[in-house]
């Protein structure tokens, strides 16, 4: 799920009050006298303007306000960068500057000098301001234009707006390593262990964006669990055996080098390749910001892992779930090995050559009508197959005993059909007629009629074939007539059960074969309703063969070529998927058996590695008897939590429908099946004693020992004298058995399986980050702290038929339980258009390019790992997800908004003193509303993590940062933060709330954006409480009970006020466009509502009630009280008045004045040109409010730009309002 972005009002439309305010306050870091060599906000600065230039520029302060405001406000506010210069400053429109204090090295100053406590900093600023007055009373414009700059509290922080991710993120990762944060949390967290077991990626190439999605999702979960106080140990793993790595090695060698390649030499090279790939992939995963025990991963080539895997095999064998048999399996001629279902893929389009052919009947079942006996010499069974090459292996024809079959006479087509192809073939270029001198080109074109069909559909002659009557399913007569372009006239009908016991003659070698009853796989949806049965070339065929004791014939070798068994050697050496297929069709046609051959598009199993088609072929293999424990496996599935829930249905269907698992492979690079075979009889020798002995050898020396040691050394001592009678097997285990055994070797599953392992000691050594073959032969992960069953498995949805299923089957068969409590799956990653990524198409998104940038940094900038992680959080991974340059750019924009939110909080807490935090009961309602919203949002964030709904977290945190904080709370707080007194209660109240928000915000984003969170944590203000070296060692913040005392009714009231604020801003924007006002602070807002309850609430948020023509609720009473206070106001009645001003409507609207009108008629006499009749929600109902905007009364305060009738009342500071006069006076007193 992608963010569509958040469109905000312009600076003037949205917050002109602070735009105006900030325009008169030149950012301290822009003053050359303060930081001559330090750039402001990581950008270059131009020289400061002269005093006269600044004085002349006062009339144009609004533009300069936007520039300065963008310098120190979060980017969520969307303010443009100054177009007149490269720096974030005021340019030619800036007011005059004054000399400012120097800034400590290493601090990025956003305004004001760093403080050493409220009083100390206030006195310093007061002395400075007094000095300016003494030296510049005759300065005219210079004295009036900015002399109060030093009295303003602008934010400052060393947390940069730019992430500089390519430099900063590796530094943060190095810090984590130095602090050993993950290990410390494992040892000190008080909670229960949490185990997310890593599914091992294949060590045969570079990582892609799907790997990034997978590992980053895992890291979200692990980091969140750490913050919840649980003991988390994440042991990453790699799948290092199998054909893909073997093929990579072979491809790297020339033909001469391959000639002398022995299995052990190949294994050594394969191990080196795998370890080199592991090193490369490991560095990529670490750069993603994924935490794990990278120095000590589990590798399936480690001796301890291999020994544990042999132990799983042993337990399954001893439980009766492993057997050796000859049966058809998926065979890859291109790879020369058997394949499991999980190693297959099914392209959408594969073209087979299908045929309709006849098998002449030689005897009829006694159940058939006697009237058919005279037809026997010309009566044939008719079958349809997409694999003509399997005909030599035919042993029976199967029927469905419940289907109705007919004997039909084949004849020329009806006249209408004859016009299209009366000869029984297709008309046009593909037509083949009896008169054609050339024989059909089998294997080419759309369709080719056999000589039998051509003869039957032509005028009878002396050469009429023996077959004239065929048996097909009754329901298929019409469709077959259309397909064959002939007529089919039924002469008898009967059930399939009546055909059982009939016999026919094999069309190629003359064998007499039976008609048998098959299963429900025989239907009338396609074909003829009769199925050619070759027990050596199909699962259903094999099952039918066992039922009837049929001969298992499979005349095909490892290369997919016919052996001498096929038709007396006539086809020997021909590829069954190529010329052999054509040869079979030609042979059938030559003896008048073939009716029709045509192209047929369908899905067909391919070898997922070589991308070549496979075949079914009967061979001697080792099998896991899934049928023997299938019900237990299905029961185990029901005890697992599946995310999303449909995953349970998917894996259930797969397990229900699967056959026994062929676990043996005819390759060298893998874990050997520890079987010995009698040299003469071929009988396998496999006992608990022999397996246990081999397992101990593998644990000590690795699986290479199977190829390096003699039989006498591999057999247990009690059988050494029989060594000459045996040879060791060469089969290796399926790689899915490798990875599917990880629960027993990485977790505590080995003890649960009661394996006969002698290598269960916990003496794992570190796998070097540049692991050599020797270094890899160490024991694997310490199992302490790793749960069995694991709390969670998390992989792609394709693993329902892969790792999830192989782990389930081995776990149930060997340990009696599923190895996981919960399973979470994600979809695949597509490009922005929803298309599959392909290098040839050029739409591949490389995760490292997103992080580090490409060759052209302008077109492929370096976004950093956190932006990539933010994308992972933004998508609904339960289905397929999309990514591309535009989406990554959007994520970069959102990232900057979140970073700006953090920066605002850090900058305004630079002088925060926790000891002077304001108690909750003293906070203004606005601040209490903010804390209630924080509590609600954090609760939802926590639930989104618990439910693994990271896209929900993304939506919540983005909306909270933009809408709740930047657009509202930060906006209305800037006045008291910047121009309120530094130690004033209102400012400290806001800082108290910001401190709570900062801690919660850091915790909320830490699992997803760990580098940003850690960067902010390391840049916390000096006085801010930091109880731990890393942000991940902080406890998950919990809302205080008081926060929830802000009731739902109060929450709804503030929701209405914020809605009304939006409507007021719209009217202000019209007034601005009409040149009535330049900024919100230039305005007076007039409100009237017919709702008595809403009107009462609005009046309660005003300093004085409306009367007559509307009294101005300007807050002057509170301001006067503040002005009368001596020193810094912190408590008492006057402090309460100060806090009351925070909740005033003018604060919410950012206007100078608000008038509440008792009557709608009061609005007309005011002559307002800009008004609106709006509706807001109040008490659950739409409620009418009249909104008007006019010019504010009084004069503009030079310091805060609020309009007040008190401006001009103070002789010493005639340009200040009462609030600003009080602040400046306090500074002078303290100085």
Secondary structure in CASP SS format (residue, H / E / C, confidence):
PFRMAT SS
TARGET T0000
AUTHOR 0000-0000-0000
METHOD secondary structure of the structure
MODEL  1
X C 1.00
X C 1.00
X C 1.00
X C 1.00
X C 1.00
X C 1.00
X C 1.00
X C 1.00
X C 1.00
X C 1.00
X H 1.00
X H 1.00
X H 1.00
X H 1.00
X H 1.00
X H 1.00
X H 1.00
X H 1.00
X H 1.00
X H 1.00
X H 1.00
X H 1.00
X H 1.00
X C 1.00
X C 1.00
X C 1.00
X C 1.00
X H 1.00
X H 1.00
X H 1.00
X C 1.00
X C 1.00
X C 1.00
X C 1.00
X C 1.00
X C 1.00
X C 1.00
X C 1.00
X C 1.00
X E 1.00
X C 1.00
X C 1.00
X E 1.00
X C 1.00
X C 1.00
X C 1.00
X C 1.00
X C 1.00
X C 1.00
X C 1.00
X H 1.00
X H 1.00
X H 1.00
X H 1.00
X H 1.00
X H 1.00
X H 1.00
X H 1.00
X H 1.00
X H 1.00
X H 1.00
X H 1.00
X H 1.00
X H 1.00
X H 1.00
X H 1.00
X H 1.00
X H 1.00
X H 1.00
X H 1.00
X H 1.00
X H 1.00
X C 1.00
X C 1.00
X H 1.00
X H 1.00
X H 1.00
X C 1.00
X C 1.00
X C 1.00
X C 1.00
X C 1.00
X C 1.00
X C 1.00
X C 1.00
X C 1.00
X C 1.00
X C 1.00
X C 1.00
X C 1.00
X H 1.00
X H 1.00
X H 1.00
X C 1.00
X C 1.00
X C 1.00
X C 1.00
X C 1.00
X C 1.00
X C 1.00
X C 1.00
X C 1.00
X C 1.00
X C 1.00
X C 1.00
X C 1.00
X C 1.00
X C 1.00
X C 1.00
X C 1.00
X C 1.00
X C 1.00
X C 1.00
X C 1.00
X C 1.00
X C 1.00
X C 1.00
X H 1.00
X H 1.00
X H 1.00
X H 1.00
X H 1.00
X H 1.00
X H 1.00
X H 1.00
X H 1.00
X H 1.00
X H 1.00
X H 1.00
X H 1.00
X H 1.00
X H 1.00
X H 1.00
X H 1.00
X H 1.00
X H 1.00
X C 1.00
X C 1.00
X C 1.00
X C 1.00
X H 1.00
X H 1.00
X H 1.00
X H 1.00
X C 1.00
X C 1.00
X C 1.00
X C 1.00
X H 1.00
X H 1.00
X H 1.00
X C 1.00
X C 1.00
X C 1.00
X C 1.00
X C 1.00
X C 1.00
X C 1.00
X C 1.00
X C 1.00
X C 1.00
X C 1.00
X C 1.00
X C 1.00
X H 1.00
X H 1.00
X H 1.00
X H 1.00
X H 1.00
X H 1.00
X H 1.00
X H 1.00
X H 1.00
X H 1.00
X H 1.00
X H 1.00
X H 1.00
X H 1.00
X H 1.00
X C 1.00
X H 1.00
X H 1.00
X H 1.00
X H 1.00
X H 1.00
X H 1.00
X H 1.00
X H 1.00
X C 1.00
X C 1.00
X C 1.00
X C 1.00
X E 1.00
X E 1.00
X C 1.00
X E 1.00
X E 1.00
X C 1.00
X C 1.00
X C 1.00
X E 1.00
X E 1.00
X C 1.00
X C 1.00
X C 1.00
X C 1.00
X C 1.00
X C 1.00
X H 1.00
X H 1.00
X H 1.00
X H 1.00
X H 1.00
X H 1.00
X H 1.00
X H 1.00
X H 1.00
X H 1.00
X H 1.00
X H 1.00
X H 1.00
X H 1.00
X H 1.00
X H 1.00
X H 1.00
X H 1.00
X H 1.00
X C 1.00
X C 1.00
X C 1.00
X E 1.00
X E 1.00
X C 1.00
X C 1.00
X C 1.00
X C 1.00
X E 1.00
X E 1.00
X E 1.00
X C 1.00
X C 1.00
X C 1.00
X H 1.00
X H 1.00
X H 1.00
X H 1.00
X H 1.00
X H 1.00
X H 1.00
X H 1.00
X H 1.00
X C 1.00
X C 1.00
X C 1.00
X H 1.00
X H 1.00
X H 1.00
X H 1.00
X H 1.00
X C 1.00
X C 1.00
X C 1.00
X H 1.00
X H 1.00
X H 1.00
X H 1.00
X H 1.00
X H 1.00
X H 1.00
X H 1.00
X H 1.00
X H 1.00
X H 1.00
X H 1.00
X H 1.00
X H 1.00
X H 1.00
X H 1.00
X H 1.00
X H 1.00
X H 1.00
X H 1.00
X H 1.00
X H 1.00
X H 1.00
X H 1.00
X H 1.00
X C 1.00
X C 1.00
X C 1.00
X C 1.00
X C 1.00
X C 1.00
X H 1.00
X H 1.00
X H 1.00
X C 1.00
X E 1.00
X E 1.00
X C 1.00
X C 1.00
X C 1.00
X H 1.00
X H 1.00
X H 1.00
X H 1.00
X H 1.00
X H 1.00
X H 1.00
X H 1.00
X H 1.00
X H 1.00
X H 1.00
X H 1.00
X H 1.00
X H 1.00
X H 1.00
X H 1.00
X C 1.00
X C 1.00
X C 1.00
X E 1.00
X E 1.00
X E 1.00
X E 1.00
X E 1.00
X E 1.00
X E 1.00
X E 1.00
X E 1.00
X E 1.00
X E 1.00
X C 1.00
X C 1.00
X C 1.00
X C 1.00
X E 1.00
X E 1.00
X E 1.00
X C 1.00
X H 1.00
X H 1.00
X H 1.00
X E 1.00
X E 1.00
X E 1.00
X E 1.00
X E 1.00
X E 1.00
X E 1.00
X E 1.00
X E 1.00
X E 1.00
X E 1.00
X E 1.00
X E 1.00
X E 1.00
X E 1.00
X E 1.00
X E 1.00
X E 1.00
X E 1.00
X E 1.00
X C 1.00
X C 1.00
X C 1.00
X C 1.00
X C 1.00
X C 1.00
X H 1.00
X H 1.00
X H 1.00
X H 1.00
X H 1.00
X H 1.00
X H 1.00
X H 1.00
X H 1.00
X E 1.00
X E 1.00
X E 1.00
X E 1.00
X E 1.00
X E 1.00
X E 1.00
X C 1.00
X C 1.00
X H 1.00
X H 1.00
X H 1.00
X H 1.00
X H 1.00
X H 1.00
X C 1.00
X C 1.00
X E 1.00
X E 1.00
X E 1.00
X E 1.00
X C 1.00
X C 1.00
X C 1.00
X C 1.00
X E 1.00
X E 1.00
X E 1.00
X E 1.00
X E 1.00
X E 1.00
X E 1.00
X E 1.00
X C 1.00
X C 1.00
X C 1.00
X H 1.00
X H 1.00
X H 1.00
X H 1.00
X H 1.00
X H 1.00
X H 1.00
X C 1.00
X C 1.00
X C 1.00
X C 1.00
X C 1.00
X C 1.00
X H 1.00
X H 1.00
X H 1.00
X C 1.00
X C 1.00
X C 1.00
X C 1.00
X C 1.00
X C 1.00
X C 1.00
X C 1.00
X C 1.00
X C 1.00
X C 1.00
X C 1.00
X C 1.00
X C 1.00
X C 1.00
X C 1.00
X E 1.00
X E 1.00
X E 1.00
X C 1.00
X H 1.00
X H 1.00
X H 1.00
X H 1.00
X H 1.00
X H 1.00
X C 1.00
X C 1.00
X C 1.00
X C 1.00
X C 1.00
X C 1.00
X C 1.00
X C 1.00
X C 1.00
X C 1.00
X C 1.00
X C 1.00
X E 1.00
X E 1.00
X E 1.00
X E 1.00
X E 1.00
X H 1.00
X H 1.00
X H 1.00
X H 1.00
X H 1.00
X H 1.00
X H 1.00
X H 1.00
X H 1.00
X H 1.00
X H 1.00
X C 1.00
X C 1.00
X E 1.00
X E 1.00
X E 1.00
X E 1.00
X E 1.00
X E 1.00
X E 1.00
X E 1.00
X E 1.00
X H 1.00
X H 1.00
X H 1.00
X C 1.00
X C 1.00
X C 1.00
X C 1.00
X E 1.00
X E 1.00
X E 1.00
X C 1.00
X C 1.00
X C 1.00
X C 1.00
X C 1.00
X C 1.00
X E 1.00
X E 1.00
X E 1.00
X E 1.00
X E 1.00
X E 1.00
X C 1.00
X C 1.00
X C 1.00
X C 1.00
X C 1.00
X C 1.00
X C 1.00
X C 1.00
X C 1.00
X C 1.00
X C 1.00
X C 1.00
X E 1.00
X E 1.00
X E 1.00
X E 1.00
X C 1.00
X C 1.00
X C 1.00
X C 1.00
X C 1.00
X H 1.00
X H 1.00
X H 1.00
X H 1.00
X H 1.00
X H 1.00
X H 1.00
X H 1.00
X H 1.00
X H 1.00
X C 1.00
X C 1.00
X C 1.00
X C 1.00
X C 1.00
X C 1.00
X C 1.00
X E 1.00
X C 1.00
X C 1.00
X C 1.00
X C 1.00
X E 1.00
X E 1.00
X C 1.00
X C 1.00
X C 1.00
X H 1.00
X H 1.00
X H 1.00
X H 1.00
X C 1.00
X C 1.00
X C 1.00
X C 1.00
X C 1.00
X E 1.00
X C 1.00
X C 1.00
X C 1.00
X H 1.00
X H 1.00
X H 1.00
X H 1.00
X H 1.00
X H 1.00
X H 1.00
X H 1.00
X H 1.00
X H 1.00
X H 1.00
X H 1.00
X C 1.00
X C 1.00
X C 1.00
X E 1.00
X E 1.00
X E 1.00
X E 1.00
X E 1.00
X E 1.00
X E 1.00
X E 1.00
X E 1.00
X E 1.00
X E 1.00
X E 1.00
X E 1.00
X E 1.00
X C 1.00
X C 1.00
X C 1.00
X C 1.00
X C 1.00
X E 1.00
X C 1.00
X E 1.00
X E 1.00
X E 1.00
X E 1.00
X E 1.00
X E 1.00
X E 1.00
X E 1.00
X E 1.00
X E 1.00
X C 1.00
X H 1.00
X H 1.00
X H 1.00
X H 1.00
X H 1.00
X H 1.00
X H 1.00
X H 1.00
X H 1.00
X H 1.00
X H 1.00
X H 1.00
X H 1.00
X C 1.00
X C 1.00
X E 1.00
X E 1.00
X E 1.00
X C 1.00
X C 1.00
X H 1.00
X H 1.00
X H 1.00
X H 1.00
X H 1.00
X H 1.00
X H 1.00
X H 1.00
X H 1.00
X H 1.00
X H 1.00
X H 1.00
X C 1.00
X C 1.00
X C 1.00
X E 1.00
X E 1.00
X C 1.00
X E 1.00
X E 1.00
X C 1.00
X C 1.00
X C 1.00
X C 1.00
X C 1.00
X C 1.00
X E 1.00
X C 1.00
X C 1.00
X C 1.00
X E 1.00
X E 1.00
X E 1.00
X C 1.00
X C 1.00
X C 1.00
X C 1.00
X C 1.00
X E 1.00
X E 1.00
X C 1.00
X C 1.00
X H 1.00
X H 1.00
X H 1.00
X H 1.00
X H 1.00
X H 1.00
X H 1.00
X H 1.00
X H 1.00
X H 1.00
X H 1.00
X H 1.00
X H 1.00
X H 1.00
X C 1.00
X C 1.00
X C 1.00
X H 1.00
X H 1.00
X H 1.00
X H 1.00
X C 1.00
X C 1.00
X H 1.00
X H 1.00
X H 1.00
X H 1.00
X C 1.00
X C 1.00
X H 1.00
X H 1.00
X H 1.00
X H 1.00
X H 1.00
X H 1.00
X H 1.00
X H 1.00
X H 1.00
X E 1.00
X E 1.00
X E 1.00
X C 1.00
X C 1.00
X C 1.00
X E 1.00
X E 1.00
X C 1.00
X H 1.00
X H 1.00
X H 1.00
X H 1.00
X H 1.00
X H 1.00
X C 1.00
X H 1.00
X H 1.00
X H 1.00
X H 1.00
X C 1.00
X C 1.00
X C 1.00
X H 1.00
X H 1.00
X H 1.00
X H 1.00
X C 1.00
X C 1.00
X C 1.00
X C 1.00
X C 1.00
X C 1.00
X C 1.00
X C 1.00
X C 1.00
X C 1.00
X C 1.00
X E 1.00
X C 1.00
X C 1.00
X C 1.00
X C 1.00
X C 1.00
X C 1.00
X C 1.00
X C 1.00
X C 1.00
X C 1.00
X C 1.00
X C 1.00
X C 1.00
X C 1.00
X E 1.00
X C 1.00
X C 1.00
X C 1.00
X C 1.00
X C 1.00
X C 1.00
X C 1.00
X C 1.00
X C 1.00
X C 1.00
X E 1.00
X C 1.00
X E 1.00
X E 1.00
X E 1.00
X E 1.00
X E 1.00
X H 1.00
X H 1.00
X H 1.00
X H 1.00
X C 1.00
X C 1.00
X H 1.00
X H 1.00
X H 1.00
X H 1.00
X H 1.00
X H 1.00
X H 1.00
X H 1.00
X H 1.00
X H 1.00
X H 1.00
X H 1.00
X H 1.00
X C 1.00
X C 1.00
X C 1.00
X C 1.00
X E 1.00
X C 1.00
X E 1.00
X E 1.00
X E 1.00
X E 1.00
X E 1.00
X C 1.00
X C 1.00
X E 1.00
X E 1.00
X C 1.00
X C 1.00
X C 1.00
X C 1.00
X C 1.00
X C 1.00
X C 1.00
X C 1.00
X C 1.00
X C 1.00
X C 1.00
X C 1.00
X C 1.00
X C 1.00
X C 1.00
X C 1.00
X H 1.00
X H 1.00
X H 1.00
X H 1.00
X H 1.00
X H 1.00
X C 1.00
X C 1.00
X C 1.00
X C 1.00
X C 1.00
X C 1.00
X C 1.00
X C 1.00
X C 1.00
X C 1.00
X C 1.00
X C 1.00
X H 1.00
X H 1.00
X H 1.00
X H 1.00
X H 1.00
X H 1.00
X H 1.00
X H 1.00
X H 1.00
X H 1.00
X C 1.00
X C 1.00
X C 1.00
X C 1.00
X C 1.00
X C 1.00
X E 1.00
X E 1.00
X C 1.00
X C 1.00
X H 1.00
X H 1.00
X H 1.00
X H 1.00
X H 1.00
X H 1.00
X H 1.00
X H 1.00
X H 1.00
X H 1.00
X H 1.00
X H 1.00
X H 1.00
X H 1.00
X H 1.00
X H 1.00
X H 1.00
X H 1.00
X H 1.00
X H 1.00
X H 1.00
X H 1.00
X H 1.00
X H 1.00
X C 1.00
X C 1.00
X C 1.00
X C 1.00
X C 1.00
X H 1.00
X H 1.00
X H 1.00
X C 1.00
X C 1.00
X C 1.00
X H 1.00
X H 1.00
X H 1.00
X C 1.00
X C 1.00
X H 1.00
X H 1.00
X H 1.00
X H 1.00
X H 1.00
X H 1.00
X H 1.00
X H 1.00
X H 1.00
X H 1.00
X H 1.00
X H 1.00
X H 1.00
X H 1.00
X H 1.00
X H 1.00
X H 1.00
X H 1.00
X H 1.00
X H 1.00
X H 1.00
X H 1.00
X C 1.00
X C 1.00
X C 1.00
X H 1.00
X H 1.00
X H 1.00
X H 1.00
X H 1.00
X H 1.00
X H 1.00
X H 1.00
X H 1.00
X H 1.00
X H 1.00
X H 1.00
X H 1.00
X H 1.00
X H 1.00
X H 1.00
X H 1.00
X H 1.00
X H 1.00
X H 1.00
X H 1.00
X H 1.00
X H 1.00
X H 1.00
X H 1.00
X H 1.00
X H 1.00
X H 1.00
X H 1.00
X C 1.00
X C 1.00
X C 1.00
X C 1.00
X C 1.00
X C 1.00
X H 1.00
X H 1.00
X H 1.00
X H 1.00
X H 1.00
X H 1.00
X H 1.00
X H 1.00
X H 1.00
X H 1.00
X H 1.00
X H 1.00
X H 1.00
X H 1.00
X H 1.00
X H 1.00
X H 1.00
X H 1.00
X H 1.00
X H 1.00
X H 1.00
X H 1.00
X C 1.00
X C 1.00
X C 1.00
X H 1.00
X H 1.00
X H 1.00
X H 1.00
X H 1.00
X H 1.00
X H 1.00
X H 1.00
X H 1.00
X C 1.00
X C 1.00
X C 1.00
X C 1.00
X C 1.00
X C 1.00
X C 1.00
X C 1.00
X C 1.00
X C 1.00
X C 1.00
X C 1.00
X H 1.00
X H 1.00
X H 1.00
X C 1.00
X C 1.00
X C 1.00
X C 1.00
X C 1.00
X C 1.00
X C 1.00
X H 1.00
X H 1.00
X H 1.00
X H 1.00
X H 1.00
X C 1.00
X C 1.00
X H 1.00
X H 1.00
X H 1.00
X H 1.00
X H 1.00
X H 1.00
X H 1.00
X H 1.00
X H 1.00
X H 1.00
X H 1.00
X H 1.00
X H 1.00
X H 1.00
X H 1.00
X H 1.00
X H 1.00
X H 1.00
X H 1.00
X H 1.00
X H 1.00
X H 1.00
X H 1.00
X H 1.00
X H 1.00
X H 1.00
X C 1.00
X C 1.00
X C 1.00
X C 1.00
X C 1.00
X C 1.00
X H 1.00
X H 1.00
X H 1.00
X E 1.00
X E 1.00
X E 1.00
X E 1.00
X E 1.00
X E 1.00
X C 1.00
X C 1.00
X C 1.00
X H 1.00
X H 1.00
X H 1.00
X H 1.00
X H 1.00
X H 1.00
X H 1.00
X H 1.00
X H 1.00
X C 1.00
X C 1.00
X C 1.00
X C 1.00
X C 1.00
X C 1.00
X C 1.00
X C 1.00
X C 1.00
X C 1.00
X C 1.00
X E 1.00
X C 1.00
X C 1.00
X C 1.00
X H 1.00
X H 1.00
X H 1.00
X H 1.00
X H 1.00
X H 1.00
X H 1.00
X H 1.00
X H 1.00
X C 1.00
X C 1.00
X C 1.00
X C 1.00
X C 1.00
X C 1.00
X C 1.00
X H 1.00
X H 1.00
X H 1.00
X H 1.00
X H 1.00
X H 1.00
X H 1.00
X H 1.00
X H 1.00
X H 1.00
X H 1.00
X C 1.00
X C 1.00
X H 1.00
X H 1.00
X H 1.00
X H 1.00
X H 1.00
X C 1.00
X C 1.00
X C 1.00
X E 1.00
X E 1.00
X E 1.00
X E 1.00
X C 1.00
X C 1.00
X C 1.00
X C 1.00
X H 1.00
X H 1.00
X H 1.00
X H 1.00
X C 1.00
X C 1.00
X C 1.00
X C 1.00
X C 1.00
X E 1.00
X E 1.00
X E 1.00
X E 1.00
X E 1.00
X E 1.00
X E 1.00
X E 1.00
X E 1.00
X C 1.00
X C 1.00
X E 1.00
X E 1.00
X E 1.00
X E 1.00
X E 1.00
X E 1.00
X E 1.00
X E 1.00
X E 1.00
X E 1.00
X E 1.00
X C 1.00
X C 1.00
X C 1.00
X E 1.00
X E 1.00
X C 1.00
X C 1.00
X C 1.00
X C 1.00
X C 1.00
X C 1.00
X E 1.00
X E 1.00
X C 1.00
X C 1.00
X C 1.00
X C 1.00
X C 1.00
X C 1.00
X C 1.00
X C 1.00
X C 1.00
X C 1.00
X C 1.00
X C 1.00
X C 1.00
X H 1.00
X H 1.00
X H 1.00
X H 1.00
X H 1.00
X H 1.00
X H 1.00
X H 1.00
X H 1.00
X H 1.00
X H 1.00
X H 1.00
X H 1.00
X C 1.00
END
